[in-house]
Amino acid sequence: MRHYGLIGRKLGHSFSAKFFTAKFQAEQIDADYRLFEIEEIAELPELIRREELSGFNVTIPYKEQIIEYLDELTDKAREVGAVNCVSVVDGRTIGDNTDTTGIEASLEWLDTDADTKALILGSGGASKAVRYVLRKYDIKHTVVSRDTSRGDITYEQLTPEIIAEHKLIINTTPVGMFPNSDEAPTIPYDALSEQHRLFDLIYNPATTEFISRGKERKAQTIGGMLMLQTQAIASWHIWKKFM
Ligand SMILES: NC(=O)c1ccc[n+]([C@@H]2O[C@H](COP(=O)([O-])OP(=O)(O)OC[C@H]3O[C@@H](n4cnc5c(N)ncnc54)[C@H](OP(=O)(O)O)[C@@H]3O)[C@@H](O)[C@H]2O)c1
């Protein structure tokens, strides 16, 4: 039997476990997918050996920290600077990034034009994957961070004019995630219009407060579920090559 899984610090219920368990059954592949909570990324090499993993996904907070523990990176993972999908081939770990595939699908769903300017809220692993995709699409973007050492501007510097100028706004922060579903990133929502497109990477809840405030002002919106599904399918295609 082959073993796959998800590695993170706190993993409640998991979409990926259900997705891959159903996929292995449907394809009649003798494999399982389990959740592995680790306190520190240094536990990874021993976990891979003990559980005889053939592949795994990576989530908060390890997508960037994992890089130094891997034998190889794909060009894309190196360029993004974050890994969410690892294959173990002949004992060597190869890091890749499939979040980018999910981000591309979501931007295509929103029908994003190349001449749109984007604001990215947050500067973590998912923000890096978003920046990679926006560079690929030649979309100009500004990173909003709580600290200017990590982004271009802070939330305090965000004016209604800046919101009006940036028609694509992407939330890559965990603000608004269950159980804090009544929270939303601090931006001047009154400046949103029906020309705006809002993408929230959060998938729980399906409609976040950020998305609700966009809908109230008739913006086009998408939550994180399409991205979640698409990155899982992309991980499946990577692992299938080595089965
Ligand atoms: N739909 C999907 O498939 C998918 C895939 C990946 C991630 N996600 C979601 O995306 C979110 C971020 O994931 P990640 O892996 O990038 O996490 P991460 O590496 O921890 O980065 C999150 C970033 O958000 C900002 N942030 C954190 N706490 C904040 C707060 N209280 N207020 C304002 N900003 C805050 C920080 O940026 P600054 O320090 O610069 O402010 C931080 O770097 C999570 O909600 C995750 O579930 C969804």
The ligand as an SDF file (V2000), in Angstrom:
LIG
                    3D

 48 52  0  0  0  0  0  0  0  0999 V2000
   -8.0650   27.8760   -0.9710 N   0  0  0  0  0  0  0  0  0  0  0  0
   -6.9050   27.2640   -0.8860 C   0  0  0  0  0  0  0  0  0  0  0  0
   -6.6480   26.2390   -1.5360 O   0  0  0  0  0  0  0  0  0  0  0  0
   -5.8410   27.8410   -0.0210 C   0  0  0  0  0  0  0  0  0  0  0  0
   -4.4950   27.5090   -0.2360 C   0  0  0  0  0  0  0  0  0  0  0  0
   -3.5200   28.1180    0.5600 C   0  0  0  0  0  0  0  0  0  0  0  0
   -3.8910   28.9840    1.5750 C   0  0  0  0  0  0  0  0  0  0  0  0
   -5.2130   29.2600    1.7780 N   0  0  0  0  0  0  0  0  0  0  0  0
   -5.6160   30.1940    2.8360 C   0  0  0  0  0  0  0  0  0  0  0  0
   -4.8460   31.3650    2.7510 O   0  0  0  0  0  0  0  0  0  0  0  0
   -4.5980   31.8880    4.0560 C   0  0  0  0  0  0  0  0  0  0  0  0
   -3.1020   32.1410    4.2530 C   0  0  0  0  0  0  0  0  0  0  0  0
   -2.3690   30.9460    4.1350 O   0  0  0  0  0  0  0  0  0  0  0  0
   -0.7630   30.9960    4.1420 P   0  0  0  0  0  0  0  0  0  0  0  0
   -0.3030   29.5980    3.9880 O   0  0  0  0  0  0  0  0  0  0  0  0
   -0.2350   32.0210    3.2160 O   0  0  0  0  0  0  0  0  0  0  0  0
   -0.4900   31.4900    5.6420 O   0  0  0  0  0  0  0  0  0  0  0  0
    0.7520   32.3030    6.1840 P   0  0  0  0  0  0  0  0  0  0  0  0
    2.0070   31.8800    5.5000 O   0  0  0  0  0  0  0  0  0  0  0  0
    0.6630   32.2180    7.6670 O   0  0  0  0  0  0  0  0  0  0  0  0
    0.5090   33.8300    5.7130 O   0  0  0  0  0  0  0  0  0  0  0  0
   -0.6090   34.5720    6.0570 C   0  0  0  0  0  0  0  0  0  0  0  0
   -0.2460   36.0680    5.9930 C   0  0  0  0  0  0  0  0  0  0  0  0
   -1.3930   36.7900    6.4020 O   0  0  0  0  0  0  0  0  0  0  0  0
   -1.0040   37.9180    7.1810 C   0  0  0  0  0  0  0  0  0  0  0  0
   -1.6820   37.8230    8.4770 N   0  0  0  0  0  0  0  0  0  0  0  0
   -1.6010   36.8250    9.3860 C   0  0  0  0  0  0  0  0  0  0  0  0
   -2.3560   37.0900   10.4520 N   0  0  0  0  0  0  0  0  0  0  0  0
   -2.9200   38.3010   10.2250 C   0  0  0  0  0  0  0  0  0  0  0  0
   -3.7850   39.1550   10.9760 C   0  0  0  0  0  0  0  0  0  0  0  0
   -4.2360   38.7970   12.1970 N   0  0  0  0  0  0  0  0  0  0  0  0
   -4.1650   40.3310   10.4200 N   0  0  0  0  0  0  0  0  0  0  0  0
   -3.7080   40.7060    9.2020 C   0  0  0  0  0  0  0  0  0  0  0  0
   -2.8680   39.9510    8.4560 N   0  0  0  0  0  0  0  0  0  0  0  0
   -2.4920   38.7680    8.9660 C   0  0  0  0  0  0  0  0  0  0  0  0
    0.5010   37.8670    7.3500 C   0  0  0  0  0  0  0  0  0  0  0  0
    1.0700   38.8350    6.4600 O   0  0  0  0  0  0  0  0  0  0  0  0
    1.7040   40.1950    7.0570 P   0  0  0  0  0  0  0  0  0  0  0  0
    2.5030   39.7580    8.2380 O   0  0  0  0  0  0  0  0  0  0  0  0
    2.5200   40.7050    5.9280 O   0  0  0  0  0  0  0  0  0  0  0  0
    0.5860   41.1020    7.4290 O   0  0  0  0  0  0  0  0  0  0  0  0
    0.8640   36.4660    6.9420 C   0  0  0  0  0  0  0  0  0  0  0  0
    2.1120   36.3780    6.3100 O   0  0  0  0  0  0  0  0  0  0  0  0
   -5.2030   30.8750    5.0290 C   0  0  0  0  0  0  0  0  0  0  0  0
   -6.4660   31.3220    5.4030 O   0  0  0  0  0  0  0  0  0  0  0  0
   -5.3140   29.6230    4.2140 C   0  0  0  0  0  0  0  0  0  0  0  0
   -6.3760   28.7860    4.6430 O   0  0  0  0  0  0  0  0  0  0  0  0
   -6.1700   28.7200    0.9970 C   0  0  0  0  0  0  0  0  0  0  0  0
  1  2  1  0
  2  3  2  0
  2  4  1  0
  4  5  1  0
  4 48  2  0
  5  6  2  0
  6  7  1  0
  7  8  2  0
  8  9  1  0
  8 48  1  0
  9 10  1  0
  9 46  1  0
 10 11  1  0
 11 12  1  0
 11 44  1  0
 12 13  1  0
 13 14  1  0
 14 15  2  0
 14 16  1  0
 14 17  1  0
 17 18  1  0
 18 19  2  0
 18 20  1  0
 18 21  1  0
 21 22  1  0
 22 23  1  0
 23 24  1  0
 23 42  1  0
 24 25  1  0
 25 26  1  0
 25 36  1  0
 26 27  1  0
 26 35  1  0
 27 28  2  0
 28 29  1  0
 29 30  1  0
 29 35  2  0
 30 31  1  0
 30 32  2  0
 32 33  1  0
 33 34  2  0
 34 35  1  0
 36 37  1  0
 36 42  1  0
 37 38  1  0
 38 39  2  0
 38 40  1  0
 38 41  1  0
 42 43  1  0
 44 45  1  0
 44 46  1  0
 46 47  1  0
M  CHG  2   8   1  16  -1
M  END
$$$$
